[in-house]
């Protein structure tokens, strides 16, 4: 028996391309244009992973960028960052910004790292904090954040 393949389908074209592997319950909701715009305009969001019992860990302030129709975060402390370690346990949690909170899934994604580096420099400038969030240590923690 072949393992089930998770297919993330956000559009009708995604579903068509996925063919027989697509299942309705595997569809992940997409960010709305308003949410992405709001997220792109603010400097920081709060992120948290879920504990074993399903409760949220402590929300932690992080820098983030929007590239395309996706939201990305990185740990400035690399894999040793406490919030990053917490997210890795279940790859689920929440983000909070401007009084809104959304349940999310965190997905390791290094397909657009160069674009993310450029987006961080554009958004946050060329200072030492931006250099830190775009170095090899932080790049190793790139997570795409998908709403659930």
C-alpha positions as CSV (number, residue, x, y, z in Angstrom):
1,X,0.0,0.0,0.0
2,X,1.4,3.4,-1.0
3,X,1.5,6.1,1.6
4,X,-1.1,8.9,1.3
5,X,0.3,12.0,-0.3
6,X,-0.8,15.3,1.1
7,X,-1.7,17.7,-1.7
8,X,-2.2,21.4,-0.8
9,X,-4.8,22.7,-3.2
10,X,-5.8,26.3,-3.0
11,X,-7.2,26.9,-6.5
12,X,-9.3,24.9,-9.0
13,X,-6.1,24.6,-11.1
14,X,-4.2,23.1,-8.1
15,X,-7.0,20.5,-7.8
16,X,-7.0,19.7,-11.5
17,X,-3.2,19.2,-11.4
18,X,-3.4,17.0,-8.3
19,X,-5.9,14.7,-10.1
20,X,-6.9,11.5,-8.2
21,X,-4.6,12.4,-5.2
22,X,-6.7,15.4,-4.3
23,X,-9.1,15.0,-1.3
24,X,-11.5,17.7,-0.1
25,X,-10.2,17.5,3.5
26,X,-6.7,18.2,2.4
27,X,-7.5,21.6,1.0
28,X,-5.9,24.3,3.1
29,X,-7.5,27.7,3.2
30,X,-5.6,30.6,1.7
31,X,-4.9,34.0,3.2
32,X,-7.4,36.6,2.0
33,X,-6.0,39.6,0.1
34,X,-7.0,41.8,3.0
35,X,-5.1,39.6,5.5
36,X,-2.0,39.5,3.3
37,X,-2.1,43.3,2.9
38,X,-2.5,43.8,6.6
39,X,0.3,41.3,7.4
40,X,2.6,43.0,4.8
41,X,2.0,46.4,6.3
42,X,2.9,45.6,9.9
43,X,6.4,45.1,11.3
44,X,5.9,42.2,13.7
45,X,3.5,39.4,14.3
46,X,3.3,37.0,17.2
47,X,3.7,33.2,16.7
48,X,3.2,30.2,18.8
49,X,3.2,26.4,18.4
50,X,0.8,24.0,20.1
51,X,1.6,21.8,23.1
52,X,0.8,18.1,23.3
53,X,-2.5,18.9,25.0
54,X,-3.5,21.3,22.1
55,X,-3.0,24.5,24.1
56,X,-0.9,27.3,22.6
57,X,2.6,28.0,23.7
58,X,3.5,31.6,24.6
59,X,3.1,34.0,21.7
60,X,6.5,35.4,20.6
61,X,7.2,38.5,18.5
62,X,8.9,37.7,15.2
63,X,9.7,39.5,11.9
64,X,7.9,38.2,8.9
65,X,7.5,38.8,5.1
66,X,4.9,38.2,2.5
67,X,6.2,36.9,-0.8
68,X,3.6,36.1,-3.5
69,X,0.5,34.9,-1.7
70,X,2.4,33.4,1.2
71,X,3.5,34.4,4.6
72,X,7.0,33.4,5.9
73,X,8.8,33.6,9.2
74,X,12.3,32.7,10.4
75,X,14.0,32.4,13.7
76,X,16.7,34.9,14.2
77,X,18.3,32.5,16.7
78,X,18.2,29.7,14.2
79,X,17.2,26.2,15.3
80,X,17.9,27.1,18.9
81,X,15.1,29.7,19.0
82,X,12.5,28.7,21.7
83,X,9.5,29.6,19.6
84,X,10.9,27.7,16.6
85,X,11.5,24.6,18.7
86,X,7.9,24.8,20.0
87,X,6.5,25.0,16.5
88,X,8.5,22.0,15.3
89,X,6.7,19.6,17.8
90,X,3.4,19.6,15.9
91,X,3.8,22.1,13.0
92,X,0.6,23.7,14.2
93,X,-0.2,26.8,16.2
94,X,-1.4,30.3,15.8
95,X,-0.3,33.8,14.8
96,X,-1.6,37.1,16.1
97,X,-1.5,40.6,14.6
98,X,-3.6,43.7,15.0
99,X,-6.1,42.0,17.4
100,X,-6.6,39.1,15.0
101,X,-5.6,35.5,15.7
102,X,-5.5,32.7,13.2
103,X,-4.8,29.0,13.6
104,X,-2.0,28.1,11.2
105,X,0.2,25.3,10.0
106,X,4.0,25.9,9.8
107,X,5.7,24.3,6.8
108,X,9.4,24.2,6.1
109,X,9.9,25.8,2.7
110,X,13.2,26.8,1.2
111,X,12.0,27.3,-2.4
112,X,12.1,31.1,-2.3
113,X,14.9,31.8,0.2
114,X,16.6,34.4,-2.1
115,X,13.3,36.2,-2.6
116,X,12.7,36.1,1.2
117,X,16.1,37.6,1.9
118,X,15.3,40.5,-0.5
119,X,11.9,40.9,1.0
120,X,13.4,41.2,4.5
121,X,15.9,43.8,3.4
122,X,13.2,45.8,1.6
123,X,10.9,45.7,4.6
124,X,13.4,46.1,7.5
125,X,16.4,47.9,5.9
126,X,20.1,46.9,5.9
127,X,20.8,46.9,9.6
128,X,22.4,44.2,11.7
129,X,19.1,42.7,12.7
130,X,18.2,42.2,9.0
131,X,21.6,40.7,8.3
132,X,20.9,38.3,11.2
133,X,17.5,37.2,9.9
134,X,18.9,36.5,6.4
135,X,22.1,34.6,7.4
136,X,22.6,30.9,6.9
137,X,21.6,30.1,10.5
138,X,18.2,31.8,10.2
139,X,17.6,30.7,6.6
140,X,17.7,27.1,7.9
141,X,14.5,27.9,9.9
142,X,12.4,29.3,7.0
143,X,8.7,28.4,7.6
144,X,5.8,29.1,5.3
145,X,2.7,29.9,7.4
146,X,-0.6,28.6,6.1
147,X,-4.0,29.4,7.7
148,X,-6.1,26.5,8.8
